[in-house]
Amino acid sequence: MTRVIPARKLPIAEPGLVSRLALGEDGTVSGFVFDPRAPERRFTVDILLDGLVLKTAHADAFTPECSQQDHSNTCGFAVAIDPDLLRSARHLSARLANLGTPVGHPIDLENAAPVGPGPACKLRWLGGLRFQGWIDSEAAVTLEAIVDGESAAQLRAAAWTHIGGEAEGVASRNVRAFDFHVPQRFADGRVHRILLRREDGEQIPATAVFVAFPDGLAGMIDVIGGYDAERLRGKLYDQLIPASLPLHDYADWRDRFPLPEPQPSSLRLAVVIAGSDGAQQTLSTLETQSNESWTAGAIDGQPLVIDSDAMLQFLHDAAPDASHVVVAMAGVALERNALARIAAAFEAHPDALAIYGDLDFLSDDGRLWPLAFPAFDYERMLEQGYCAHLFAVRRDSLIAALAARPDNLYRLFNSLLDRAGPRQADVLHLPGALGTMPVFDRAKAGRLLSDASQLHLRTRGIDAEITEQRGNFFPAVRIRRPFARQRTTVIIPTRDRVSLLRACLDSIAPAIRRCRADILVVDNDSADPETIGFLADLPRRGIQTLRIEGPFNFARLNNRAAAKVDTDVLCLLNNDIEASSDDWLEEMLTRLGEPDVGAVGALLTLRGGVVQHGGVVLGMNFSVAHACTDRVGDDPGFLDQLLVAHECSAVTAACLATRRSDYLAVGGMDENRFAVAFNDVDYCLRLREAGKRIVFTPHAKLIHAESASRGNDNRADRRDRFEHELNLLRARWGEVLNDDPAYNPQLSRDGVPYGGLAWPPGRRNPRYSRPPRGHDLPLGF
């Protein structure tokens, strides 16, 4: 029988239409459509594989070819196609949507060049003038940012990031990353388009649309005036889409956002300068102070070294009426209003034991950089001494501390806490620079810090082992408190994916033996026969199992496990974690040796060495973000914080150690509101609300194949659930998200933390590191 095929009318190219279709080696389909007779026309293009429409794109992106045609330059398009689809197809074509008019020439995929493993680049707008992305290249690449056809910035893709993996369906690999700002002239409230191109002029198929407002939308509404009703809307916009400026623009940023002048104070200050070298520089900046009620004296000797008797004599003879004392390392150049700010802060906070502020750093090329600190961080004080180079203290507290006979600034500062301890410390932080740090010998400072921290801990009854490390801005030491033997259970939720679980268990075995810990594998409805067989064999290896049925609920799985065991400590661990050493668990347990530490987190890197978790920072785009994900594992991080243990508002439960008693006391994780996302953040914040500290230690380092087992929250079928849980987090902890004590209000709240300057800055009021307070959330709301 003969099959009859009805005739079809083939589409006819529109006369005069100029178009092109191209396929890149990375699987990106690009091209343009342009009508010289009507340059303003814009087209929608269907992309077809073997005659079937696969994707639709708007031809409204910048392309150099169009810029030669009657000055139009926004007629291009670019879409990424799954390489597997391209390899299995025979023909690629494009047409105008709804019209059928061909775009360019069809491409014979069977004879085309091989398609690469995935997209070659990505560009993401972070809000304001800041952009971030990556390009698949082994070598560092120089790129040019084009905004509305105008060259706006040059950038260097020299950092690293990790992309792909099984969850994304793209080959896992390290790629070159970039992070840049476009000039402030584009902060005009108008919508702009941006694309990237290489040095040779080749366009990269990655574009974005952005809008930015000078000093934020709320600030713009204030300037325009007459729109008071809209200011709340502007503030919400600035929370969701914050803006930033580059860190290297700090000098101009300081001029644009000066600190408010402090309230006048009647307090009289004594100023003690530690050291001979550089003392004259510090004295010269005292002469220009706006507060003239002070008496100063320099103690001869090496920088950072002090003589307790000489300090007492100075206070007795030269400053008998000074109620508060400022102590500075010789060479620190004080800001004009530094003493006035300190006096006003003590006046407003008479309960403050001590005060320290941010500092500036002058690089060799004369550029100014911010040393932006957190609110008081006890752990970081011990391992970095960050707050001891310039601080102020009540006279009576200083005299009491001098009884310990401190011989350097680090010991002088931490002796203030010999009796008070970390939780009772009323140490006030002043955001905004009080002075500029001099260059000093960090190796020698490290020896002084090591001795000082050891003496302080010994006074508190803790005989710690302290190892000196090499810091970049400050000294650095590693503190190992005595390892108190506690019964510990490592809890690992899992579902199928036996290869992940097997690798995890094998890699952590040495640490388990070293700490004599137990393992509880929580099976959530595994159905794979190989996994079921593997789980059935675990009890023979001394590993407990617990089967829990039902939909995946990470919080519920951990809560059930915590109720089943009776050990002292819980270590929550993802099944896609692999240990790279045998001391990571011991390191985390030693941090729990401090009774006020509620949870400890670890440094997690992806397989290629890129940091996946360096602590959690609150408030990024009115959400939360992992710190230091733009760094590799051996990078020191912002102000060396990947070298030293420090406090965070939260850490990830991918690897989190906590006391079982603390876990149960706050009700464990909230399985009703945060089943999958943010349960660890909420748990840590509730621990802090109960008066506990959260500590991140880079000395415990593991590998994390993030979301390999659970998948990515950006998937369309999971996005609604993720957004719902994010809104619950904002409802419960909204005020806290905007005021993270472990983060500095002068730093950006877009993209990766510590990557820029907040534009405008957050509230720079004096602040303590106080427990947060959450709101009750009735179920169903």
Number of C-alpha atoms within 10 A of each C-alpha: 3 4 5 6 6 6 6 6 6 9 11 10 15 13 7 10 16 16 18 17 22 19 20 16 17 19 24 23 20 22 23 28 27 25 21 15 10 10 16 11 14 16 19 17 26 22 23 17 20 15 12 11 15 13 14 17 17 19 23 19 24 25 24 17 17 23 14 10 14 12 9 20 21 24 27 25 25 22 18 19 18 17 19 15 12 18 15 12 13 16 17 21 22 29 25 20 17 9 13 16 17 23 23 19 14 17 17 14 19 13 9 13 11 15 18 16 15 21 21 20 20 18 21 17 20 22 20 27 25 24 20 17 19 23 24 21 16 11 10 17 18 14 22 20 21 20 21 17 18 9 15 16 15 17 16 15 22 18 17 24 24 23 16 13 16 14 16 15 11 16 12 18 14 21 24 21 25 24 23 20 21 22 13 13 11 19 20 13 14 10 12 15 17 23 22 26 18 14 12 8 11 12 18 21 25 23 21 16 14 21 17 23 22 20 20 23 24 21 17 16 20 14 11 8 10 10 12 12 9 13 18 13 14 19 17 14 16 24 20 17 21 29 30 26 24 21 18 14 14 18 14 10 18 15 9 12 13 9 15 10 11 15 12 13 17 11 18 18 27 24 23 22 28 28 21 18 14 18 22 16 15 21 20 12 17 23 12 13 17 16 22 13 16 19 20 18 18 23 20 17 14 14 24 23 24 25 17 20 14 14 20 14 12 20 23 12 10 13 21 13 16 19 16 24 27 24 23 26 30 31 25 25 25 25 20 17 21 21 26 23 25 30 28 19 22 22 16 13 14 10 12 19 21 24 26 27 26 22 25 22 18 14 10 7 6 8 12 19 17 22 19 21 26 24 24 25 24 23 21 20 21 26 27 31 28 23 24 23 22 25 21 29 24 20 21 12 15 21 16 12 21 20 11 17 15 22 18 23 27 28 29 23 27 24 27 23 22 18 13 12 15 19 16 10 18 20 23 25 26 21 24 24 23 24 23 22 22 18 13 16 11 18 17 13 23 24 16 21 28 27 16 24 24 19 21 25 20 13 15 14 10 15 15 18 12 17 14 19 18 15 20 13 18 19 26 31 24 21 24 18 19 14 16 12 14 15 14 25 25 22 25 26 24 25 20 20 18 21 12 19 25 16 15 21 20 11 18 22 14 16 17 21 11 12 19 13 20 19 21 22 22 21 20 20 16 18 11 13 11 14 20 16 11 14 24 12 13 15 11 9 7 11 14 17 20 16 16 17 11 8 9 17 16 23 23 19 25 21 17 15 24 23 11 11 16 14 16 15 23 29 28 23 21 27 29 24 26 26 23 13 14 19 18 21 26 19 21 27 26 18 28 24 17 13 11 18 22 26 31 32 32 28 25 29 25 24 18 18 18 23 27 25 27 27 28 25 25 27 25 22 22 24 20 20 21 21 24 26 24 24 22 20 23 11 15 18 20 17 19 17 21 24 24 26 29 23 25 26 26 30 30 25 23 22 27 21 27 25 22 21 17 19 21 13 11 15 13 24 25 19 17 13 22 25 20 20 20 24 23 23 22 22 24 28 25 24 27 22 16 17 15 19 29 25 28 30 25 25 19 23 23 21 22 25 22 21 17 18 19 17 14 15 16 12 12 9 9 12 13 13 16 19 14 14 19 19 15 17 25 20 15 17 20 19 16 18 22 20 17 19 26 20 22 25 24 24 24 28 37 29 26 19 24 23 22 25 25 23 25 22 18 16 13 15 14 21 21 19 19 14 18 20 16 18 12 9 12 7 7 6 7
